[in-house]
């Protein structure tokens, strides 16, 4: 069963955020757009490059009214040390969420039971807590957050413009499509 257009399940966990430990729940995600970026583990190789990419584009996420959450199967204590010791991760101004009990990785379908780690999964969630996009792939392939930004903008556009769809390679400001019977077979 796909998670698209389903409600984020109830959860409660801890995160390291701007020098403090904070609680993060499904209610934390409501009221604004959220982007959950699952990674296998702290102190690995590709993960810091992805955290740094998200950090370098964080102002754009904030401009769009979205919060970024990096999630690994480590604890919030590990995330504190990771943030303090990795120059790349140290750039993060968003919550580094711990999921040592694997509640989130299981709920979002990214858990690797044999390893106790997460696949690389990216989820865009609307202000009502509904999952609008998801991407899951193998851990040796790091992501480009610019594509996540494009998907966030498309999800926000279609939410604000019911009855319109964003075609392939759509970018902000580009033409959209208003589906109709007259277009069937003509595109």
PyMOL commands that set and color helices and strands:
alter all, ss='L'
color gray80, all
select helices_A, chain A and resi 46-56+58-63+76-85+89-91+103-107+145-160+181-183
alter helices_A, ss='H'
color red, helices_A
select strands_A, chain A and resi 12-17+20-25+33-38+66-72+95-98+111-112+117-118+120-125+131-137
alter strands_A, ss='S'
color yellow, strands_A
deselect
rebuild
show_as cartoon
